[in-house]
């Protein structure tokens, strides 16, 4: 398996992107379209561009993002509302409410 240097996401239509959170959780830099919700901006690994930006702008950001210490970013995910403990608690609460 070849490790990735960055996730490149120039999607035209994207709402809440779980893919971005998963990538950031593994320490993978993300270079994405600027229309994705800011709720996914959990680390400095998230970089935004407009589709009107030049390909060179996007490529420069990918190259710069590779220089960030990826391992130092996982604590931001662990401390966010998207960590496993928080998700389990939220789902448990939903099921408990449904059983009432």
N, CA, C and O atoms as CSV, one atom per row, in Angstrom:
chain,resi,resn,atom,element,x,y,z
A,1,UNK,N,N,0.842,-1.173,0.000
A,1,UNK,CA,C,0.000,0.000,0.000
A,1,UNK,C,C,0.894,1.246,0.000
A,1,UNK,O,O,1.850,1.330,0.772
A,2,UNK,N,N,0.585,2.190,-0.850
A,2,UNK,CA,C,1.339,3.436,-0.938
A,2,UNK,C,C,0.638,4.493,-0.095
A,2,UNK,O,O,-0.553,4.740,-0.289
A,3,UNK,N,N,1.353,5.126,0.841
A,3,UNK,CA,C,0.707,6.164,1.649
A,3,UNK,C,C,0.397,7.392,0.798
A,3,UNK,O,O,1.099,7.696,-0.166
A,4,UNK,N,N,-0.649,8.072,1.173
A,4,UNK,CA,C,-1.046,9.283,0.456
A,4,UNK,C,C,-0.342,10.492,1.050
A,4,UNK,O,O,-0.039,10.518,2.242
A,5,UNK,N,N,-0.082,11.497,0.213
A,5,UNK,CA,C,0.485,12.755,0.683
A,5,UNK,C,C,-0.606,13.729,1.091
A,5,UNK,O,O,-0.409,14.544,1.992
A,6,UNK,N,N,-1.758,13.647,0.434
A,6,UNK,CA,C,-2.865,14.563,0.727
A,6,UNK,C,C,-4.139,14.032,0.085
A,6,UNK,O,O,-4.095,13.263,-0.875
A,7,UNK,N,N,-5.273,14.456,0.629
A,7,UNK,CA,C,-6.571,14.192,0.010
A,7,UNK,C,C,-6.930,15.440,-0.787
A,7,UNK,O,O,-6.950,16.546,-0.246
A,8,UNK,N,N,-7.206,15.261,-2.044
A,8,UNK,CA,C,-7.545,16.347,-2.961
A,8,UNK,C,C,-9.033,16.239,-3.239
A,8,UNK,O,O,-9.470,15.245,-3.819
A,9,UNK,N,N,-9.839,17.242,-2.838
A,9,UNK,CA,C,-11.296,17.141,-2.926
A,9,UNK,C,C,-11.889,18.385,-3.597
A,9,UNK,O,O,-12.378,19.280,-2.907
A,10,UNK,N,N,-11.851,18.451,-4.938
A,10,UNK,CA,C,-12.426,19.596,-5.650
A,10,UNK,C,C,-13.896,19.392,-6.013
A,10,UNK,O,O,-14.336,19.830,-7.076
A,11,UNK,N,N,-14.647,18.741,-5.152
A,11,UNK,CA,C,-16.032,18.372,-5.416
A,11,UNK,C,C,-16.918,19.592,-5.654
A,11,UNK,O,O,-16.788,20.605,-4.967
A,12,UNK,N,N,-17.811,19.487,-6.623
A,12,UNK,CA,C,-18.759,20.576,-6.888
A,12,UNK,C,C,-19.877,20.611,-5.855
A,12,UNK,O,O,-20.350,21.687,-5.490
A,13,UNK,N,N,-20.303,19.445,-5.381
A,13,UNK,CA,C,-21.412,19.364,-4.439
A,13,UNK,C,C,-20.995,18.499,-3.264
A,13,UNK,O,O,-20.761,17.301,-3.418
A,14,UNK,N,N,-20.905,19.095,-2.118
A,14,UNK,CA,C,-20.485,18.362,-0.935
A,14,UNK,C,C,-21.119,19.052,0.257
A,14,UNK,O,O,-21.012,20.269,0.405
A,15,UNK,N,N,-21.767,18.291,1.093
A,15,UNK,CA,C,-22.345,18.861,2.302
A,15,UNK,C,C,-21.376,18.689,3.448
A,15,UNK,O,O,-20.295,19.277,3.459
A,16,UNK,N,N,-21.770,17.883,4.409
A,16,UNK,CA,C,-20.902,17.572,5.536
A,16,UNK,C,C,-20.065,16.372,5.134
A,16,UNK,O,O,-20.590,15.268,4.988
A,17,UNK,N,N,-18.784,16.575,4.956
A,17,UNK,CA,C,-17.935,15.527,4.400
A,17,UNK,C,C,-17.263,14.696,5.487
A,17,UNK,O,O,-16.305,15.138,6.121
A,18,UNK,N,N,-17.775,13.499,5.690
A,18,UNK,CA,C,-17.155,12.560,6.625
A,18,UNK,C,C,-15.755,12.191,6.130
A,18,UNK,O,O,-14.855,11.940,6.932
A,19,UNK,N,N,-15.580,12.161,4.825
A,19,UNK,CA,C,-14.281,11.839,4.243
A,19,UNK,C,C,-13.202,12.795,4.740
A,19,UNK,O,O,-12.083,12.368,5.023
A,20,UNK,N,N,-13.523,14.074,4.849
A,20,UNK,CA,C,-12.557,15.070,5.324
A,20,UNK,C,C,-12.180,14.791,6.777
A,20,UNK,O,O,-11.004,14.852,7.135
A,21,UNK,N,N,-13.163,14.486,7.609
A,21,UNK,CA,C,-12.886,14.188,9.015
A,21,UNK,C,C,-12.049,12.921,9.143
A,21,UNK,O,O,-11.110,12.877,9.938
A,22,UNK,N,N,-12.378,11.898,8.372
A,22,UNK,CA,C,-11.609,10.657,8.416
A,22,UNK,C,C,-10.162,10.895,7.975
A,22,UNK,O,O,-9.232,10.363,8.581
A,23,UNK,N,N,-9.979,11.679,6.940
A,23,UNK,CA,C,-8.620,11.977,6.471
A,23,UNK,C,C,-7.837,12.736,7.538
A,23,UNK,O,O,-6.690,12.400,7.831
A,24,UNK,N,N,-8.456,13.751,8.112
A,24,UNK,CA,C,-7.781,14.533,9.152
A,24,UNK,C,C,-7.479,13.669,10.374
A,24,UNK,O,O,-6.450,13.852,11.025
A,25,UNK,N,N,-8.361,12.737,10.684
A,25,UNK,CA,C,-8.150,11.860,11.849
A,25,UNK,C,C,-6.916,10.981,11.658
A,25,UNK,O,O,-6.283,10.586,12.637
A,26,UNK,N,N,-6.573,10.675,10.427
A,26,UNK,CA,C,-5.379,9.871,10.163
A,26,UNK,C,C,-4.146,10.738,9.961
A,26,UNK,O,O,-3.048,10.226,9.740
A,27,UNK,N,N,-4.329,12.051,10.037
A,27,UNK,CA,C,-3.216,12.962,9.854
A,27,UNK,C,C,-2.946,13.309,8.406
A,27,UNK,O,O,-1.879,13.827,8.075
A,28,UNK,N,N,-3.904,13.028,7.545
A,28,UNK,CA,C,-3.734,13.303,6.124
A,28,UNK,C,C,-4.174,14.731,5.811
A,28,UNK,O,O,-5.307,15.101,6.120
A,29,UNK,N,N,-3.301,15.545,5.203
A,29,UNK,CA,C,-3.724,16.891,4.810
A,29,UNK,C,C,-4.843,16.822,3.770
A,29,UNK,O,O,-4.867,15.923,2.930
A,30,UNK,N,N,-5.761,17.776,3.836
A,30,UNK,CA,C,-6.886,17.827,2.910
A,30,UNK,C,C,-6.862,19.173,2.187
A,30,UNK,O,O,-6.805,20.228,2.818
A,31,UNK,N,N,-6.904,19.122,0.873
A,31,UNK,CA,C,-7.026,20.321,0.051
A,31,UNK,C,C,-8.357,20.185,-0.660
A,31,UNK,O,O,-8.540,19.303,-1.499
A,32,UNK,N,N,-9.294,21.074,-0.313
A,32,UNK,CA,C,-10.673,20.874,-0.765
A,32,UNK,C,C,-11.304,22.175,-1.231
A,32,UNK,O,O,-10.755,23.264,-1.062
A,33,UNK,N,N,-12.455,22.021,-1.810
A,33,UNK,CA,C,-13.265,23.145,-2.282
A,33,UNK,C,C,-13.740,23.965,-1.091
A,33,UNK,O,O,-13.943,23.431,0.000
A,34,UNK,N,N,-13.914,25.257,-1.303
A,34,UNK,CA,C,-14.267,26.153,-0.206
A,34,UNK,C,C,-15.749,26.162,0.159
A,34,UNK,O,O,-16.154,26.920,1.041
A,35,UNK,N,N,-16.558,25.347,-0.492
A,35,UNK,CA,C,-17.997,25.343,-0.197
A,35,UNK,C,C,-18.390,24.301,0.856
A,35,UNK,O,O,-19.532,24.289,1.314
A,36,UNK,N,N,-17.464,23.438,1.237
A,36,UNK,CA,C,-17.764,22.420,2.251
A,36,UNK,C,C,-17.897,23.110,3.606
A,36,UNK,O,O,-17.150,24.038,3.916
A,37,UNK,N,N,-18.843,22.654,4.399
A,37,UNK,CA,C,-19.111,23.267,5.689
A,37,UNK,C,C,-17.849,23.392,6.541
A,37,UNK,O,O,-16.979,22.522,6.509
A,38,UNK,N,N,-17.762,24.468,7.292
A,38,UNK,CA,C,-16.599,24.714,8.151
A,38,UNK,C,C,-16.591,23.829,9.398
A,38,UNK,O,O,-15.628,23.850,10.165
A,39,UNK,N,N,-17.642,23.063,9.603
A,39,UNK,CA,C,-17.665,22.126,10.734
A,39,UNK,C,C,-16.564,21.086,10.646
A,39,UNK,O,O,-16.193,20.494,11.660
A,40,UNK,N,N,-16.038,20.855,9.458
A,40,UNK,CA,C,-14.993,19.845,9.278
A,40,UNK,C,C,-13.592,20.411,9.488
A,40,UNK,O,O,-12.611,19.673,9.390
A,41,UNK,N,N,-13.483,21.686,9.771
A,41,UNK,CA,C,-12.175,22.327,9.975
A,41,UNK,C,C,-11.668,22.034,11.386
A,41,UNK,O,O,-11.693,22.901,12.260
A,42,UNK,N,N,-11.213,20.811,11.594
A,42,UNK,CA,C,-10.812,20.382,12.932
A,42,UNK,C,C,-9.318,20.516,13.195
A,42,UNK,O,O,-8.898,20.534,14.353
A,43,UNK,N,N,-8.515,20.609,12.155
A,43,UNK,CA,C,-7.062,20.712,12.319
A,43,UNK,C,C,-6.503,21.686,11.284
A,43,UNK,O,O,-7.216,22.161,10.400
A,44,UNK,N,N,-5.217,21.965,11.418
A,44,UNK,CA,C,-4.547,22.816,10.426
A,44,UNK,C,C,-4.267,22.048,9.144
A,44,UNK,O,O,-3.671,22.585,8.210
A,45,UNK,N,N,-4.691,20.804,9.100
A,45,UNK,CA,C,-4.510,19.977,7.906
A,45,UNK,C,C,-5.555,20.263,6.835
A,45,UNK,O,O,-5.448,19.763,5.715
A,46,UNK,N,N,-6.572,21.070,7.173
A,46,UNK,CA,C,-7.656,21.368,6.238
A,46,UNK,C,C,-7.334,22.670,5.505
A,46,UNK,O,O,-7.104,23.705,6.129
A,47,UNK,N,N,-7.322,22.604,4.178
A,47,UNK,CA,C,-7.018,23.768,3.350
A,47,UNK,C,C,-8.116,23.911,2.309
A,47,UNK,O,O,-8.572,22.922,1.735
A,48,UNK,N,N,-8.540,25.150,2.068
A,48,UNK,CA,C,-9.660,25.421,1.164
A,48,UNK,C,C,-9.216,26.238,-0.046
A,48,UNK,O,O,-8.325,27.084,0.036
A,49,UNK,N,N,-9.864,25.957,-1.159
A,49,UNK,CA,C,-9.651,26.726,-2.383
A,49,UNK,C,C,-10.970,26.857,-3.124
A,49,UNK,O,O,-11.865,26.022,-2.993
A,50,UNK,N,N,-11.065,27.903,-3.890
A,50,UNK,CA,C,-12.185,28.095,-4.798
A,50,UNK,C,C,-11.861,27.401,-6.118
A,50,UNK,O,O,-10.693,27.261,-6.482
A,51,UNK,N,N,-12.891,26.971,-6.827
A,51,UNK,CA,C,-12.652,26.389,-8.151
A,51,UNK,C,C,-12.100,27.428,-9.126
A,51,UNK,O,O,-11.542,27.072,-10.164
A,52,UNK,N,N,-12.255,28.709,-8.793
A,52,UNK,CA,C,-11.689,29.744,-9.658
A,52,UNK,C,C,-10.203,29.962,-9.392
A,52,UNK,O,O,-9.538,30.661,-10.156
A,53,UNK,N,N,-9.670,29.371,-8.313
A,53,UNK,CA,C,-8.224,29.431,-8.083
A,53,UNK,C,C,-7.510,28.617,-9.158
A,53,UNK,O,O,-8.078,27.684,-9.727
A,54,UNK,N,N,-6.288,28.974,-9.422
A,54,UNK,CA,C,-5.539,28.282,-10.475
A,54,UNK,C,C,-5.106,26.886,-10.018
A,54,UNK,O,O,-4.988,26.637,-8.818
A,55,UNK,N,N,-4.874,25.991,-10.953
A,55,UNK,CA,C,-4.329,24.679,-10.589
A,55,UNK,C,C,-3.001,24.807,-9.829
A,55,UNK,O,O,-2.691,23.989,-8.962
A,56,UNK,N,N,-2.233,25.835,-10.165
A,56,UNK,CA,C,-0.974,26.060,-9.467
A,56,UNK,C,C,-1.205,26.398,-7.993
A,56,UNK,O,O,-0.433,25.975,-7.132
A,57,UNK,N,N,-2.272,27.165,-7.698
A,57,UNK,CA,C,-2.618,27.477,-6.303
A,57,UNK,C,C,-2.927,26.201,-5.532
A,57,UNK,O,O,-2.443,26.003,-4.418
A,58,UNK,N,N,-3.734,25.342,-6.135
A,58,UNK,CA,C,-4.091,24.073,-5.501
A,58,UNK,C,C,-2.843,23.217,-5.283
A,58,UNK,O,O,-2.647,22.656,-4.205
A,59,UNK,N,N,-2.002,23.120,-6.317
A,59,UNK,CA,C,-0.797,22.299,-6.232
A,59,UNK,C,C,0.165,22.839,-5.175
A,59,UNK,O,O,0.774,22.064,-4.437
A,60,UNK,N,N,0.304,24.151,-5.098
A,60,UNK,CA,C,1.176,24.755,-4.088
A,60,UNK,C,C,0.700,24.403,-2.680
A,60,UNK,O,O,1.510,24.100,-1.804
A,61,UNK,N,N,-0.602,24.443,-2.470
A,61,UNK,CA,C,-1.157,24.111,-1.161
A,61,UNK,C,C,-0.886,22.651,-0.806
A,61,UNK,O,O,-0.549,22.345,0.337
A,62,UNK,N,N,-1.031,21.748,-1.775
A,62,UNK,CA,C,-0.728,20.334,-1.531
A,62,UNK,C,C,0.733,20.189,-1.111
A,62,UNK,O,O,1.040,19.479,-0.153
A,63,UNK,N,N,1.626,20.859,-1.826
A,63,UNK,CA,C,3.057,20.767,-1.505
A,63,UNK,C,C,3.369,21.335,-0.121
A,63,UNK,O,O,4.181,20.768,0.610
A,64,UNK,N,N,2.743,22.428,0.237
A,64,UNK,CA,C,2.961,23.027,1.553
A,64,UNK,C,C,2.363,22.161,2.660
A,64,UNK,O,O,2.948,22.037,3.736
A,65,UNK,N,N,1.214,21.570,2.403
A,65,UNK,CA,C,0.529,20.756,3.420
A,65,UNK,C,C,1.347,19.530,3.788
A,65,UNK,O,O,1.245,19.030,4.908
A,66,UNK,N,N,2.153,19.044,2.862
A,66,UNK,CA,C,2.976,17.865,3.133
A,66,UNK,C,C,4.023,18.133,4.209
A,66,UNK,O,O,4.567,17.191,4.786
A,67,UNK,N,N,4.313,19.405,4.488
A,67,UNK,CA,C,5.345,19.756,5.463
A,67,UNK,C,C,4.833,19.821,6.898
A,67,UNK,O,O,5.630,19.989,7.821
A,68,UNK,N,N,3.546,19.693,7.106
A,68,UNK,CA,C,2.970,19.748,8.454
A,68,UNK,C,C,3.198,18.412,9.150
A,68,UNK,O,O,3.049,17.354,8.538
A,69,UNK,N,N,3.559,18.463,10.427
A,69,UNK,CA,C,3.738,17.231,11.209
A,69,UNK,C,C,2.370,16.604,11.415
A,69,UNK,O,O,1.587,17.049,12.254
A,70,UNK,N,N,2.098,15.579,10.650
A,70,UNK,CA,C,0.772,14.945,10.648
A,70,UNK,C,C,0.426,14.334,11.991
A,70,UNK,O,O,-0.725,14.414,12.421
A,71,UNK,N,N,1.387,13.729,12.661
A,71,UNK,CA,C,1.099,13.033,13.922
A,71,UNK,C,C,0.672,13.983,15.040
A,71,UNK,O,O,0.001,13.573,15.987
A,72,UNK,N,N,1.062,15.242,14.928
A,72,UNK,CA,C,0.719,16.201,15.982
A,72,UNK,C,C,-0.739,16.636,15.921
A,72,UNK,O,O,-1.216,17.304,16.839
A,73,UNK,N,N,-1.451,16.277,14.871
A,73,UNK,CA,C,-2.812,16.768,14.661
A,73,UNK,C,C,-3.904,15.854,15.187
A,73,UNK,O,O,-5.052,16.286,15.299
A,74,UNK,N,N,-3.591,14.610,15.512
A,74,UNK,CA,C,-4.653,13.681,15.908
A,74,UNK,C,C,-5.321,14.062,17.224
A,74,UNK,O,O,-6.463,13.668,17.460
A,75,UNK,N,N,-4.653,14.805,18.076
A,75,UNK,CA,C,-5.275,15.207,19.344
A,75,UNK,C,C,-6.480,16.126,19.113
A,75,UNK,O,O,-7.420,16.125,19.909
A,76,UNK,N,N,-6.456,16.903,18.036
A,76,UNK,CA,C,-7.583,17.786,17.747
A,76,UNK,C,C,-8.839,16.983,17.413
A,76,UNK,O,O,-9.946,17.372,17.785
A,77,UNK,N,N,-8.668,15.887,16.726
A,77,UNK,CA,C,-9.797,15.011,16.426
A,77,UNK,C,C,-10.271,14.341,17.711
A,77,UNK,O,O,-11.472,14.266,17.971
A,78,UNK,N,N,-9.331,13.855,18.508
A,78,UNK,CA,C,-9.686,13.177,19.761
A,78,UNK,C,C,-10.451,14.099,20.694
A,78,UNK,O,O,-11.304,13.641,21.453
A,79,UNK,N,N,-10.159,15.389,20.648
A,79,UNK,CA,C,-10.822,16.357,21.514
A,79,UNK,C,C,-12.086,16.947,20.895
A,79,UNK,O,O,-12.785,17.723,21.546
A,80,UNK,N,N,-12.385,16.597,19.667
A,80,UNK,CA,C,-13.548,17.158,18.982
A,80,UNK,C,C,-14.805,16.354,19.293
A,80,UNK,O,O,-14.758,15.324,19.965
A,81,UNK,N,N,-15.916,16.848,18.791
A,81,UNK,CA,C,-17.181,16.128,18.987
A,81,UNK,C,C,-17.303,14.929,18.054
A,81,UNK,O,O,-18.310,14.222,18.093
A,82,UNK,N,N,-16.297,14.686,17.215
A,82,UNK,CA,C,-16.350,13.578,16.267
A,82,UNK,C,C,-15.477,12.399,16.686
A,82,UNK,O,O,-15.159,11.542,15.862
A,83,UNK,N,N,-15.090,12.347,17.948
A,83,UNK,CA,C,-14.289,11.206,18.387
A,83,UNK,C,C,-15.200,10.028,18.712
A,83,UNK,O,O,-16.418,10.184,18.809
A,84,UNK,N,N,-14.616,8.869,18.876
A,84,UNK,CA,C,-15.397,7.642,19.054
A,84,UNK,C,C,-16.232,7.675,20.338
A,84,UNK,O,O,-17.396,7.274,20.328
A,85,UNK,N,N,-15.651,8.147,21.430
A,85,UNK,CA,C,-16.406,8.169,22.696
A,85,UNK,C,C,-17.645,9.053,22.601
A,85,UNK,O,O,-18.724,8.677,23.057
A,86,UNK,N,N,-17.480,10.211,22.014
A,86,UNK,CA,C,-18.612,11.127,21.872
A,86,UNK,C,C,-19.671,10.534,20.953
A,86,UNK,O,O,-20.866,10.640,21.231
A,87,UNK,N,N,-19.242,9.915,19.869
A,87,UNK,CA,C,-20.186,9.312,18.930
A,87,UNK,C,C,-20.964,8.170,19.573
A,87,UNK,O,O,-22.174,8.055,19.377
A,88,UNK,N,N,-20.277,7.325,20.338
A,88,UNK,CA,C,-20.955,6.215,21.016
A,88,UNK,C,C,-21.981,6.748,22.009
A,88,UNK,O,O,-23.099,6.238,22.088
A,89,UNK,N,N,-21.602,7.764,22.758
A,89,UNK,CA,C,-22.521,8.359,23.733
A,89,UNK,C,C,-23.749,8.948,23.043
A,89,UNK,O,O,-24.874,8.772,23.510
A,90,UNK,N,N,-23.529,9.646,21.932
A,90,UNK,CA,C,-24.633,10.250,21.201
A,90,UNK,C,C,-25.591,9.182,20.663
A,90,UNK,O,O,-26.808,9.317,20.788
A,91,UNK,N,N,-25.046,8.133,20.071
A,91,UNK,CA,C,-25.884,7.064,19.524
A,91,UNK,C,C,-26.625,6.331,20.634
A,91,UNK,O,O,-27.799,5.995,20.475
A,92,UNK,N,N,-25.960,6.081,21.749
A,92,UNK,CA,C,-26.608,5.433,22.897
A,92,UNK,C,C,-27.780,6.270,23.384
A,92,UNK,O,O,-28.852,5.737,23.670
A,93,UNK,N,N,-27.577,7.584,23.479
A,93,UNK,CA,C,-28.658,8.474,23.921
A,93,UNK,C,C,-29.837,8.444,22.949
A,93,UNK,O,O,-30.992,8.470,23.373
A,94,UNK,N,N,-29.554,8.390,21.667
A,94,UNK,CA,C,-30.635,8.319,20.673
A,94,UNK,C,C,-31.462,7.044,20.874
A,94,UNK,O,O,-32.692,7.092,20.898
A,95,UNK,N,N,-30.778,5.908,21.016
A,95,UNK,CA,C,-31.487,4.642,21.225
A,95,UNK,C,C,-32.254,4.624,22.542
A,95,UNK,O,O,-33.366,4.100,22.605
A,96,UNK,N,N,-31.677,5.185,23.578
A,96,UNK,CA,C,-32.376,5.216,24.865
A,96,UNK,C,C,-33.638,6.071,24.779
A,96,UNK,O,O,-34.664,5.728,25.366
A,97,UNK,N,N,-33.564,7.169,24.058
A,97,UNK,CA,C,-34.747,8.023,23.872
A,97,UNK,C,C,-35.820,7.294,23.058
A,97,UNK,O,O,-37.012,7.440,23.328
A,98,UNK,N,N,-35.401,6.520,22.077
A,98,UNK,CA,C,-36.342,5.773,21.256
A,98,UNK,C,C,-37.047,4.682,22.061
A,98,UNK,O,O,-38.201,4.355,21.784
A,99,UNK,N,N,-36.372,4.128,23.038
A,99,UNK,CA,C,-36.959,3.058,23.857
A,99,UNK,C,C,-37.955,3.572,24.893
A,99,UNK,O,O,-38.750,2.797,25.423
A,100,UNK,N,N,-37.919,4.838,25.177
A,100,UNK,CA,C,-38.842,5.410,26.191
A,100,UNK,C,C,-40.261,5.442,25.713
A,100,UNK,O,O,-41.147,5.889,26.441
